[in-house]
Amino acid sequence: MKRREFITLLGSAAAAWPLDVLAQQPERPRLVGVLTGLSEADPEGPPRIVEFQRELQDLGWTEGRNIRIEYRWAGGDADRIRTFAAELTAMKPDAMLAYSTPCAEALARETHTIPIVFALVSDPVGSGLAASLARPGGNATGFTNFEPSIGAKWIEILKEISPRIRRVALLFNPETAPSGGAIYLQPVQAAASSSAVEPIIAAVHSVAEVEDLLAPIARNVDSGLIVMPDIFTSAHRELIVAMAARHRLPAIYPYRHFAAVGGLISYGIDMSDVFRSAAIYVGKILRGAMPGDLPIQHPAKFEFVINLKMAKTLGLTVPRVLLVRADETIE
C-alpha cells in the first residue's frame, strides 16, 4: 500500500471511531504555578499550600493525574520573588497562585495574559492589579487580607491589654509591605490619634535593623508594638517576637502564626479559609472562567488569639472581656 493511501485510510478510520471513544482520550494535565514569599521550611507555608491542594482535589483536580503544580518559595526576599516570578511565567502555566502582595505584583509585571489568583493582597486596585473589586478586568483576581477598620482594632485591643500604652511602634519593611506600608499606616495612625496614642514609624530593611529600632522605643515603659502584615515580618516572626519579649514590649500581630511562636496577641484573617477560596477560583479558571470576571473578595473570617504565657511573662492581666472574645488562647 502506498504511503498516501495509508494516511487516507487511517484518517477515514479515525473519523469512524465512536464519539465516546474520542472523548475518552486523556486530557492534557494543566500546569499551575505557585509563588509564595515564605520559605519551604517555614511551618506556616506548607499548611496553606496543603489547604489549596486539598480544595483543588475536592474540585476534581488531582496532582499527578490531571494537574501539575510548580512551586517557588522566596523566603521573604524581594529579589528572589522577582526571579521566581520570571521563571514561573516562562513555563506558560494555565494559572498561577500568588501568596502575598509582592508575589502578585511580580507576576503581574511578567505577564498580562496568564491568569493570576492572589491570596493576601491588601490593595489590589491601588497596586494596579485590578481595575475594580467587582470587575477586576485584567488577568488577576483573588482575595484581600485587609479591612480599613482593622487598624483601629489593633489599637483598641493593645490598649485593652496594656492601658498604660501611649506610644506605639509600627513595624514593617517598605520593600515588601503593600504600597510601601502606606495602606496600613493611614488607618492605624488615624486610630492612634483618636486614642491618644503616638504612632512611631518603624520601617526596617533587614533583621539587624529590627533590634536597632526596638531597643530605644522600649526604653519608655508606655510603649507598645504593632507588627504590620508584610511577607518580611512573617518570614522573620520568631526573631521579631523574641525581640519584643526581650524588650518587654506588649505587641499585637496580624496573623495567628505570630501568637503560635510566642507573640502576645494576634488579630487578623483566617488564612486557611483564604487559600481554600483561592483554590476554588483557580478551579473555575481551569474550567474556562476569565479572572477579570471573578470579583475580588474581602476576608470573611477573622481570628483573635491570645498567648496567655506571654501575657504572664510581661506581667499583664488579660481582661475577661478579651478572653471571652478570643477565638483561641494559648497556655
Beta strands, then each sheet from edge to edge (+ up, - down):
strand 1: 30-36
strand 2: 67-73
strand 3: 95-99
strand 4: 116-121
strand 5: 140-144
strand 6: 167-172
strand 7: 198-203
strand 8: 223-227
strand 9: 251-253
strand 10: 265-269
strand 11: 302-307
strand 12: 328-330
sheet 1: 2+ 1+ 3+ 4+ 5+
sheet 2: 7+ 6+ 8+ 9+ 10+ 11- 12-
end
